[in-house]
Amino acid sequence: MEGNSWLKMRIAAYLFLMGLKRRTTLGARVALIDEEDRVYLIRHTYAPGWHFPGGGVEPGESSEFAAGRELGEESAYRLIGRPTLFGLYHNVNVTNRDYVSLYVSRSFEQARHFAPNLEIAEFGWFAWRDIPSDAAASTRRRIAELFEGAEKAEHW
């Protein structure tokens, strides 16, 4: 038993030191798709363009859990059941140490009223062929992958 505790401490120390060295971050986003193949997008107050709701994965969370949590923070919707992991992307837009997981869900419900706030300037449902002209390039690429059969990119 003692050896097991020592091993766990050594692994924890190693992972902590590697975390300091690598400083990798992970984000999670959700593509909500309704029965009419419309997608739910948000526009932040602090960044240009329209995006899928999402944000950072906190220590102790799975990316799937973070995707659902962030959806709840940035919309009126709550996932029903587990979303499907669509892809894991390397996000090189700001740093080479960031990754984004994209989940897809067609199973959700409205959980509450939601209004624009200090983080979310606008939100809405859009036909996938008619997303806003100022949608982020990453949003456009993901929609092409989801609906048009475009090859999944490596980068966000």
Rosetta constraint file for C-alpha pairs under 8 A:
AtomPair CA 1 CA 5 HARMONIC 6.59 0.50
AtomPair CA 2 CA 6 HARMONIC 6.38 0.50
AtomPair CA 3 CA 7 HARMONIC 6.12 0.50
AtomPair CA 4 CA 8 HARMONIC 6.22 0.50
AtomPair CA 5 CA 9 HARMONIC 6.23 0.50
AtomPair CA 6 CA 10 HARMONIC 6.18 0.50
AtomPair CA 7 CA 11 HARMONIC 6.16 0.50
AtomPair CA 8 CA 12 HARMONIC 6.06 0.50
AtomPair CA 9 CA 13 HARMONIC 6.09 0.50
AtomPair CA 10 CA 14 HARMONIC 6.11 0.50
AtomPair CA 11 CA 15 HARMONIC 6.09 0.50
AtomPair CA 12 CA 16 HARMONIC 6.07 0.50
AtomPair CA 13 CA 17 HARMONIC 6.21 0.50
AtomPair CA 14 CA 18 HARMONIC 6.15 0.50
AtomPair CA 15 CA 19 HARMONIC 5.99 0.50
AtomPair CA 16 CA 20 HARMONIC 6.39 0.50
AtomPair CA 17 CA 21 HARMONIC 6.32 0.50
AtomPair CA 18 CA 22 HARMONIC 5.87 0.50
AtomPair CA 18 CA 23 HARMONIC 7.91 0.50
AtomPair CA 19 CA 23 HARMONIC 5.20 0.50
AtomPair CA 19 CA 24 HARMONIC 7.09 0.50
AtomPair CA 22 CA 97 HARMONIC 7.50 0.50
AtomPair CA 23 CA 97 HARMONIC 6.87 0.50
AtomPair CA 24 CA 97 HARMONIC 4.78 0.50
AtomPair CA 24 CA 98 HARMONIC 5.80 0.50
AtomPair CA 24 CA 99 HARMONIC 7.81 0.50
AtomPair CA 25 CA 56 HARMONIC 7.58 0.50
AtomPair CA 25 CA 57 HARMONIC 7.78 0.50
AtomPair CA 25 CA 97 HARMONIC 6.24 0.50
AtomPair CA 25 CA 98 HARMONIC 4.74 0.50
AtomPair CA 25 CA 99 HARMONIC 6.27 0.50
AtomPair CA 26 CA 56 HARMONIC 6.01 0.50
AtomPair CA 26 CA 57 HARMONIC 5.66 0.50
AtomPair CA 26 CA 63 HARMONIC 7.68 0.50
AtomPair CA 26 CA 98 HARMONIC 5.80 0.50
AtomPair CA 26 CA 99 HARMONIC 4.81 0.50
AtomPair CA 26 CA 100 HARMONIC 5.69 0.50
AtomPair CA 26 CA 101 HARMONIC 7.48 0.50
AtomPair CA 27 CA 54 HARMONIC 7.19 0.50
AtomPair CA 27 CA 55 HARMONIC 5.27 0.50
AtomPair CA 27 CA 56 HARMONIC 4.19 0.50
AtomPair CA 27 CA 57 HARMONIC 5.34 0.50
AtomPair CA 27 CA 63 HARMONIC 7.21 0.50
AtomPair CA 27 CA 98 HARMONIC 7.59 0.50
AtomPair CA 27 CA 99 HARMONIC 6.09 0.50
AtomPair CA 27 CA 100 HARMONIC 4.51 0.50
AtomPair CA 27 CA 101 HARMONIC 6.16 0.50
AtomPair CA 28 CA 54 HARMONIC 5.42 0.50
AtomPair CA 28 CA 55 HARMONIC 5.60 0.50
AtomPair CA 28 CA 56 HARMONIC 6.23 0.50
AtomPair CA 28 CA 57 HARMONIC 6.49 0.50
AtomPair CA 28 CA 63 HARMONIC 5.70 0.50
AtomPair CA 28 CA 64 HARMONIC 7.26 0.50
AtomPair CA 28 CA 66 HARMONIC 6.28 0.50
AtomPair CA 28 CA 67 HARMONIC 4.95 0.50
AtomPair CA 28 CA 70 HARMONIC 7.98 0.50
AtomPair CA 28 CA 100 HARMONIC 5.47 0.50
AtomPair CA 28 CA 101 HARMONIC 4.72 0.50
AtomPair CA 28 CA 102 HARMONIC 5.89 0.50
AtomPair CA 28 CA 103 HARMONIC 7.49 0.50
AtomPair CA 29 CA 52 HARMONIC 6.01 0.50
AtomPair CA 29 CA 53 HARMONIC 5.53 0.50
AtomPair CA 29 CA 54 HARMONIC 3.95 0.50
AtomPair CA 29 CA 55 HARMONIC 6.46 0.50
AtomPair CA 29 CA 67 HARMONIC 5.39 0.50
AtomPair CA 29 CA 70 HARMONIC 7.69 0.50
AtomPair CA 29 CA 71 HARMONIC 7.78 0.50
AtomPair CA 29 CA 100 HARMONIC 7.22 0.50
AtomPair CA 29 CA 101 HARMONIC 6.28 0.50
AtomPair CA 29 CA 102 HARMONIC 4.92 0.50
AtomPair CA 29 CA 103 HARMONIC 6.16 0.50
AtomPair CA 30 CA 52 HARMONIC 5.91 0.50
AtomPair CA 30 CA 53 HARMONIC 5.80 0.50
AtomPair CA 30 CA 54 HARMONIC 6.23 0.50
AtomPair CA 30 CA 67 HARMONIC 6.00 0.50
AtomPair CA 30 CA 68 HARMONIC 7.62 0.50
AtomPair CA 30 CA 71 HARMONIC 6.90 0.50
AtomPair CA 30 CA 102 HARMONIC 5.76 0.50
AtomPair CA 30 CA 103 HARMONIC 4.77 0.50
AtomPair CA 30 CA 104 HARMONIC 5.65 0.50
AtomPair CA 30 CA 105 HARMONIC 7.17 0.50
AtomPair CA 31 CA 39 HARMONIC 6.65 0.50
AtomPair CA 31 CA 40 HARMONIC 6.92 0.50
AtomPair CA 31 CA 52 HARMONIC 5.80 0.50
AtomPair CA 31 CA 53 HARMONIC 7.48 0.50
AtomPair CA 31 CA 102 HARMONIC 7.14 0.50
AtomPair CA 31 CA 103 HARMONIC 6.12 0.50
AtomPair CA 31 CA 104 HARMONIC 4.73 0.50
AtomPair CA 31 CA 105 HARMONIC 6.34 0.50
AtomPair CA 32 CA 39 HARMONIC 5.64 0.50
AtomPair CA 32 CA 40 HARMONIC 5.59 0.50
AtomPair CA 32 CA 104 HARMONIC 6.06 0.50
AtomPair CA 32 CA 105 HARMONIC 5.15 0.50
AtomPair CA 32 CA 106 HARMONIC 5.99 0.50
AtomPair CA 32 CA 108 HARMONIC 7.91 0.50
AtomPair CA 33 CA 37 HARMONIC 5.57 0.50
AtomPair CA 33 CA 38 HARMONIC 5.52 0.50
AtomPair CA 33 CA 39 HARMONIC 4.75 0.50
AtomPair CA 33 CA 40 HARMONIC 6.78 0.50
AtomPair CA 33 CA 104 HARMONIC 7.45 0.50
AtomPair CA 33 CA 105 HARMONIC 6.30 0.50
AtomPair CA 33 CA 106 HARMONIC 5.07 0.50
AtomPair CA 34 CA 38 HARMONIC 5.46 0.50
AtomPair CA 34 CA 39 HARMONIC 6.68 0.50
AtomPair CA 34 CA 106 HARMONIC 5.80 0.50
AtomPair CA 35 CA 106 HARMONIC 7.46 0.50
AtomPair CA 36 CA 127 HARMONIC 7.79 0.50
AtomPair CA 37 CA 127 HARMONIC 6.50 0.50
AtomPair CA 37 CA 128 HARMONIC 6.73 0.50
AtomPair CA 38 CA 125 HARMONIC 5.89 0.50
AtomPair CA 38 CA 126 HARMONIC 5.03 0.50
AtomPair CA 38 CA 127 HARMONIC 4.28 0.50
AtomPair CA 38 CA 128 HARMONIC 5.57 0.50
AtomPair CA 39 CA 125 HARMONIC 5.40 0.50
AtomPair CA 39 CA 126 HARMONIC 5.31 0.50
AtomPair CA 39 CA 127 HARMONIC 6.40 0.50
AtomPair CA 39 CA 128 HARMONIC 6.17 0.50
AtomPair CA 40 CA 52 HARMONIC 6.80 0.50
AtomPair CA 40 CA 53 HARMONIC 7.95 0.50
AtomPair CA 40 CA 123 HARMONIC 7.29 0.50
AtomPair CA 40 CA 124 HARMONIC 5.63 0.50
AtomPair CA 40 CA 125 HARMONIC 4.47 0.50
AtomPair CA 40 CA 126 HARMONIC 6.43 0.50
AtomPair CA 41 CA 50 HARMONIC 5.99 0.50
AtomPair CA 41 CA 51 HARMONIC 5.33 0.50
AtomPair CA 41 CA 52 HARMONIC 4.95 0.50
AtomPair CA 41 CA 53 HARMONIC 6.54 0.50
AtomPair CA 41 CA 123 HARMONIC 5.67 0.50
AtomPair CA 41 CA 124 HARMONIC 5.67 0.50
AtomPair CA 41 CA 125 HARMONIC 6.42 0.50
AtomPair CA 41 CA 126 HARMONIC 7.44 0.50
AtomPair CA 42 CA 50 HARMONIC 5.39 0.50
AtomPair CA 42 CA 51 HARMONIC 5.34 0.50
AtomPair CA 42 CA 52 HARMONIC 6.19 0.50
AtomPair CA 42 CA 53 HARMONIC 6.15 0.50
AtomPair CA 42 CA 74 HARMONIC 7.81 0.50
AtomPair CA 42 CA 120 HARMONIC 6.76 0.50
AtomPair CA 42 CA 121 HARMONIC 7.64 0.50
AtomPair CA 42 CA 122 HARMONIC 5.78 0.50
AtomPair CA 42 CA 123 HARMONIC 4.24 0.50
AtomPair CA 42 CA 124 HARMONIC 6.64 0.50
AtomPair CA 43 CA 47 HARMONIC 7.62 0.50
AtomPair CA 43 CA 48 HARMONIC 7.19 0.50
AtomPair CA 43 CA 49 HARMONIC 6.03 0.50
AtomPair CA 43 CA 50 HARMONIC 4.63 0.50
AtomPair CA 43 CA 51 HARMONIC 6.27 0.50
AtomPair CA 43 CA 120 HARMONIC 5.95 0.50
AtomPair CA 43 CA 121 HARMONIC 5.60 0.50
AtomPair CA 43 CA 122 HARMONIC 5.14 0.50
AtomPair CA 43 CA 123 HARMONIC 6.16 0.50
AtomPair CA 44 CA 48 HARMONIC 7.03 0.50
AtomPair CA 44 CA 49 HARMONIC 7.72 0.50
AtomPair CA 44 CA 50 HARMONIC 7.55 0.50
AtomPair CA 44 CA 119 HARMONIC 5.63 0.50
AtomPair CA 44 CA 120 HARMONIC 4.54 0.50
AtomPair CA 44 CA 121 HARMONIC 5.37 0.50
AtomPair CA 44 CA 122 HARMONIC 7.16 0.50
AtomPair CA 45 CA 118 HARMONIC 6.72 0.50
AtomPair CA 45 CA 119 HARMONIC 5.33 0.50
AtomPair CA 45 CA 120 HARMONIC 5.65 0.50
AtomPair CA 45 CA 121 HARMONIC 5.11 0.50
AtomPair CA 46 CA 119 HARMONIC 7.16 0.50
AtomPair CA 48 CA 134 HARMONIC 7.94 0.50
AtomPair CA 48 CA 136 HARMONIC 7.39 0.50
AtomPair CA 49 CA 134 HARMONIC 5.20 0.50
AtomPair CA 49 CA 135 HARMONIC 4.61 0.50
AtomPair CA 49 CA 136 HARMONIC 4.69 0.50
AtomPair CA 50 CA 132 HARMONIC 7.34 0.50
AtomPair CA 50 CA 134 HARMONIC 6.65 0.50
AtomPair CA 50 CA 135 HARMONIC 4.26 0.50
AtomPair CA 50 CA 136 HARMONIC 5.50 0.50
AtomPair CA 50 CA 139 HARMONIC 7.19 0.50
AtomPair CA 51 CA 135 HARMONIC 6.71 0.50
AtomPair CA 51 CA 136 HARMONIC 6.30 0.50
AtomPair CA 51 CA 138 HARMONIC 7.95 0.50
AtomPair CA 51 CA 139 HARMONIC 5.72 0.50
AtomPair CA 52 CA 139 HARMONIC 6.93 0.50
AtomPair CA 53 CA 70 HARMONIC 6.78 0.50
AtomPair CA 53 CA 71 HARMONIC 5.65 0.50
AtomPair CA 53 CA 74 HARMONIC 6.16 0.50
AtomPair CA 53 CA 75 HARMONIC 7.60 0.50
AtomPair CA 54 CA 66 HARMONIC 7.90 0.50
AtomPair CA 54 CA 67 HARMONIC 5.88 0.50
AtomPair CA 54 CA 70 HARMONIC 4.96 0.50
AtomPair CA 54 CA 71 HARMONIC 5.99 0.50
AtomPair CA 54 CA 74 HARMONIC 7.45 0.50
AtomPair CA 55 CA 66 HARMONIC 7.54 0.50
AtomPair CA 55 CA 67 HARMONIC 7.34 0.50
AtomPair CA 55 CA 70 HARMONIC 5.95 0.50
AtomPair CA 56 CA 66 HARMONIC 7.16 0.50
AtomPair CA 57 CA 61 HARMONIC 6.24 0.50
AtomPair CA 57 CA 62 HARMONIC 7.05 0.50
AtomPair CA 57 CA 63 HARMONIC 5.81 0.50
AtomPair CA 57 CA 66 HARMONIC 5.33 0.50
AtomPair CA 57 CA 67 HARMONIC 7.90 0.50
AtomPair CA 58 CA 66 HARMONIC 7.26 0.50
AtomPair CA 61 CA 65 HARMONIC 6.17 0.50
AtomPair CA 61 CA 66 HARMONIC 6.26 0.50
AtomPair CA 62 CA 66 HARMONIC 6.25 0.50
AtomPair CA 63 CA 67 HARMONIC 6.06 0.50
AtomPair CA 63 CA 101 HARMONIC 6.97 0.50
AtomPair CA 64 CA 68 HARMONIC 6.53 0.50
AtomPair CA 64 CA 82 HARMONIC 7.93 0.50
AtomPair CA 64 CA 83 HARMONIC 7.39 0.50
AtomPair CA 64 CA 85 HARMONIC 7.94 0.50
AtomPair CA 64 CA 103 HARMONIC 7.49 0.50
AtomPair CA 65 CA 69 HARMONIC 6.16 0.50
AtomPair CA 66 CA 70 HARMONIC 5.88 0.50
AtomPair CA 67 CA 71 HARMONIC 6.09 0.50
AtomPair CA 67 CA 103 HARMONIC 7.30 0.50
AtomPair CA 68 CA 72 HARMONIC 6.28 0.50
AtomPair CA 68 CA 78 HARMONIC 7.02 0.50
AtomPair CA 68 CA 79 HARMONIC 6.41 0.50
AtomPair CA 69 CA 73 HARMONIC 6.35 0.50
AtomPair CA 70 CA 74 HARMONIC 6.06 0.50
AtomPair CA 71 CA 75 HARMONIC 5.75 0.50
AtomPair CA 71 CA 77 HARMONIC 6.71 0.50
AtomPair CA 71 CA 78 HARMONIC 6.93 0.50
AtomPair CA 72 CA 76 HARMONIC 6.45 0.50
AtomPair CA 72 CA 77 HARMONIC 5.89 0.50
AtomPair CA 72 CA 78 HARMONIC 5.81 0.50
AtomPair CA 74 CA 120 HARMONIC 6.83 0.50
AtomPair CA 75 CA 114 HARMONIC 6.10 0.50
AtomPair CA 75 CA 123 HARMONIC 7.89 0.50
AtomPair CA 76 CA 110 HARMONIC 5.52 0.50
AtomPair CA 76 CA 111 HARMONIC 5.63 0.50
AtomPair CA 76 CA 112 HARMONIC 5.09 0.50
AtomPair CA 76 CA 113 HARMONIC 5.67 0.50
AtomPair CA 76 CA 114 HARMONIC 5.02 0.50
AtomPair CA 77 CA 108 HARMONIC 6.49 0.50
AtomPair CA 77 CA 109 HARMONIC 5.51 0.50
AtomPair CA 77 CA 110 HARMONIC 4.44 0.50
AtomPair CA 77 CA 111 HARMONIC 5.28 0.50
AtomPair CA 77 CA 112 HARMONIC 7.13 0.50
AtomPair CA 78 CA 108 HARMONIC 5.50 0.50
AtomPair CA 78 CA 109 HARMONIC 5.48 0.50
AtomPair CA 78 CA 110 HARMONIC 6.29 0.50
AtomPair CA 78 CA 111 HARMONIC 5.81 0.50
AtomPair CA 79 CA 83 HARMONIC 7.38 0.50
AtomPair CA 79 CA 105 HARMONIC 7.33 0.50
AtomPair CA 79 CA 107 HARMONIC 6.21 0.50
AtomPair CA 79 CA 108 HARMONIC 4.27 0.50
AtomPair CA 79 CA 109 HARMONIC 6.54 0.50
AtomPair CA 80 CA 107 HARMONIC 5.30 0.50
AtomPair CA 80 CA 108 HARMONIC 4.77 0.50
AtomPair CA 80 CA 109 HARMONIC 6.88 0.50
AtomPair CA 81 CA 107 HARMONIC 7.06 0.50
AtomPair CA 82 CA 105 HARMONIC 7.83 0.50
AtomPair CA 83 CA 103 HARMONIC 5.80 0.50
AtomPair CA 83 CA 104 HARMONIC 5.54 0.50
AtomPair CA 83 CA 105 HARMONIC 4.91 0.50
AtomPair CA 83 CA 107 HARMONIC 7.91 0.50
AtomPair CA 84 CA 103 HARMONIC 5.27 0.50
AtomPair CA 84 CA 104 HARMONIC 5.17 0.50
AtomPair CA 84 CA 105 HARMONIC 6.44 0.50
AtomPair CA 85 CA 101 HARMONIC 7.25 0.50
AtomPair CA 85 CA 102 HARMONIC 6.07 0.50
AtomPair CA 85 CA 103 HARMONIC 4.38 0.50
AtomPair CA 85 CA 104 HARMONIC 6.42 0.50
AtomPair CA 86 CA 101 HARMONIC 7.63 0.50
AtomPair CA 86 CA 102 HARMONIC 5.50 0.50
AtomPair CA 86 CA 103 HARMONIC 5.25 0.50
AtomPair CA 86 CA 104 HARMONIC 6.26 0.50
AtomPair CA 87 CA 101 HARMONIC 5.81 0.50
AtomPair CA 87 CA 102 HARMONIC 5.41 0.50
AtomPair CA 87 CA 103 HARMONIC 7.25 0.50
AtomPair CA 87 CA 152 HARMONIC 7.89 0.50
AtomPair CA 88 CA 99 HARMONIC 6.93 0.50
AtomPair CA 88 CA 100 HARMONIC 5.74 0.50
AtomPair CA 88 CA 101 HARMONIC 4.41 0.50
AtomPair CA 88 CA 102 HARMONIC 6.41 0.50
AtomPair CA 88 CA 154 HARMONIC 7.93 0.50
AtomPair CA 89 CA 99 HARMONIC 5.54 0.50
AtomPair CA 89 CA 100 HARMONIC 5.16 0.50
AtomPair CA 89 CA 101 HARMONIC 6.29 0.50
AtomPair CA 89 CA 153 HARMONIC 7.51 0.50
AtomPair CA 89 CA 154 HARMONIC 5.53 0.50
AtomPair CA 89 CA 155 HARMONIC 5.06 0.50
AtomPair CA 89 CA 156 HARMONIC 5.10 0.50
AtomPair CA 90 CA 96 HARMONIC 7.58 0.50
AtomPair CA 90 CA 97 HARMONIC 7.88 0.50
AtomPair CA 90 CA 98 HARMONIC 6.21 0.50
AtomPair CA 90 CA 99 HARMONIC 4.54 0.50
AtomPair CA 90 CA 100 HARMONIC 6.45 0.50
AtomPair CA 90 CA 154 HARMONIC 6.30 0.50
AtomPair CA 90 CA 155 HARMONIC 4.62 0.50
AtomPair CA 90 CA 156 HARMONIC 5.69 0.50
AtomPair CA 91 CA 95 HARMONIC 7.31 0.50
AtomPair CA 91 CA 96 HARMONIC 6.82 0.50
AtomPair CA 91 CA 97 HARMONIC 7.60 0.50
AtomPair CA 91 CA 98 HARMONIC 5.23 0.50
AtomPair CA 91 CA 99 HARMONIC 5.14 0.50
AtomPair CA 91 CA 100 HARMONIC 6.43 0.50
AtomPair CA 91 CA 155 HARMONIC 5.62 0.50
AtomPair CA 91 CA 156 HARMONIC 4.77 0.50
AtomPair CA 92 CA 96 HARMONIC 4.85 0.50
AtomPair CA 92 CA 97 HARMONIC 7.44 0.50
AtomPair CA 92 CA 98 HARMONIC 6.81 0.50
AtomPair CA 92 CA 155 HARMONIC 6.93 0.50
AtomPair CA 92 CA 156 HARMONIC 7.27 0.50
AtomPair CA 93 CA 156 HARMONIC 7.97 0.50
AtomPair CA 99 CA 156 HARMONIC 7.92 0.50
AtomPair CA 100 CA 156 HARMONIC 7.01 0.50
AtomPair CA 116 CA 120 HARMONIC 5.29 0.50
AtomPair CA 116 CA 121 HARMONIC 5.14 0.50
AtomPair CA 116 CA 122 HARMONIC 5.87 0.50
AtomPair CA 116 CA 123 HARMONIC 7.71 0.50
AtomPair CA 117 CA 121 HARMONIC 6.28 0.50
AtomPair CA 126 CA 130 HARMONIC 6.38 0.50
AtomPair CA 126 CA 131 HARMONIC 5.52 0.50
AtomPair CA 126 CA 132 HARMONIC 7.89 0.50
AtomPair CA 127 CA 131 HARMONIC 6.30 0.50
AtomPair CA 128 CA 143 HARMONIC 6.78 0.50
AtomPair CA 128 CA 147 HARMONIC 7.56 0.50
AtomPair CA 131 CA 135 HARMONIC 6.83 0.50
AtomPair CA 135 CA 139 HARMONIC 6.30 0.50
AtomPair CA 135 CA 140 HARMONIC 6.66 0.50
AtomPair CA 136 CA 140 HARMONIC 6.43 0.50
AtomPair CA 137 CA 141 HARMONIC 6.20 0.50
AtomPair CA 138 CA 142 HARMONIC 6.18 0.50
AtomPair CA 138 CA 156 HARMONIC 5.74 0.50
AtomPair CA 139 CA 143 HARMONIC 6.18 0.50
AtomPair CA 140 CA 144 HARMONIC 6.25 0.50
AtomPair CA 141 CA 145 HARMONIC 6.28 0.50
AtomPair CA 142 CA 146 HARMONIC 6.03 0.50
AtomPair CA 142 CA 152 HARMONIC 7.90 0.50
AtomPair CA 143 CA 147 HARMONIC 5.85 0.50
AtomPair CA 143 CA 148 HARMONIC 7.44 0.50
AtomPair CA 144 CA 148 HARMONIC 4.85 0.50
AtomPair CA 144 CA 149 HARMONIC 6.52 0.50
AtomPair CA 144 CA 150 HARMONIC 5.46 0.50
AtomPair CA 145 CA 149 HARMONIC 5.16 0.50
AtomPair CA 145 CA 150 HARMONIC 4.38 0.50
AtomPair CA 145 CA 151 HARMONIC 6.10 0.50
AtomPair CA 145 CA 152 HARMONIC 5.83 0.50
AtomPair CA 146 CA 150 HARMONIC 7.55 0.50
